[in-house]
Amino acid sequence: MEWREVVEHPSLQDLPFKIETNAEGYIMMTPSGGEHSGYQGHIIEWLLRRGQWGLVRPEFPIQTTDGIKVADVAGGSKEFFKRNAVDGRAPLVYKESPEVVVEVKSPSNSIRAMEGNIDFM
């Protein structure tokens, strides 16, 4: 399934979990809860207070060799966002990682899975 199809599919709107794809384009869903969202919020606030990033965004889609991965929080310079803009707007999915990518460990994540994310983001 193409990422645009995933993003626009009516049955996949407003779900209580994160959607990513694997290398074969199959949808993978990971549940998240209020605590996970709270950590994302704290990280975003912390990065914004530091003031060195052009933009800080939650649920940031990045094209990788292993499918679309959605970082919990991403921070990028103004140059990064300008370089990756499509017709002056944010792309549906970013073709490269920004300078800061944060993944919040959920109870369902193993350390091995978290370490595997390092290679992709």
N, C-alpha and C positions, 0 to 999 in steps of 0.2 A: 504494500500500500504506500502511495506517495504521501509525503508529509502534509501537503495541502489537503489531501483527502481526509487525513486524520484530524486536522485542525477544523475543517469545515463540516465534518460528519455530524448530523443532528443528534444522533444517539450518544455522541461522545462529549456533548456540551455539559458544563457544570457538574463534572464528576468529582467525587471526594478523594481522588487519587491522581498521581502524576502519570502521564502517558509518555512513553518513549518507544523507539523502534529498535530492533536488532539489525544485524548486518543483512539479513534476508528481507527486511521490510515488514516483519511481523510486529504487531503492537504488543508492547509489554506494559503492564499496569502495576503501579506500586502504591499501596494505600499510605496515606499520611493523616495525621491528626492535628489537633489544636496545639499540642506541645511542639510539634515539628514546625508549624507555622509561626509559633512564638519565637523559636530560635532564629528562623529566617528574619523575622522582624528586628530582633536584637542585632543581628549581623548587619542588616541594611542600615540601621541607625548608627552603628559603630563606624561603618565605612563612610557614611555621609558626614559624620562629625569630624572625621579625619580630613575631609575636604580636598583630597588629592585626585579623586576620580571624577571624570566628566559626568558619568551617569552610573547609577547602581540600580540593578533590576533583579526582581525575583523570577523564578521559573524561566530560565534563559535557554532557549533551544540552540544546540550546536550540532552541526553535521560532523560526524566522525567516521572513521573507517568501519566502525561497528554499529552504524545506524545513527539515529537522532538521539542525543542525550540531552536531558533538560537539567541544567545546573540549578541548585536551589537558590543561589545568589551569584550574581556576576557584577563586577565593577570594571568599567573600561574608560580609557581616556577619550577626550573629545576627538582625537585623531582616529582612534579605533572606530568609533561610531560613524564618523564622516567617511572613512575608508570603506566601511561595510554597508553604507546606505544604498538603497536602490531607488532611484528617482527622488532622492532627498528624504526617503522614509526608511523606517526599520524594515529589514527583510523578514520574510516568514520564518526563515531559519538562518543562523549565522554560519558562514563557511569556515570560520576560524574562531578560536577562543579569545576572549578579552584578557586583559592583564591579570585580573583576579577572578577565580572561579572557586566557589565554596559549595561543598556538598555536606549537608547535615546528616549525620548517621541516625538512621531509624532503627528501632528494635529488630526489624526484619533484615537489616543489612549485616552481612558478615564483614569482618576486617578484610578478608581476601577480596570481596566484592568492592569495598571502598578503595582498596589499593589499586584495583583494576581500573577504577575511574580516573586515576592519575594519568594513565596512558592516553586517555581520550580527550581530556579537557586541558 
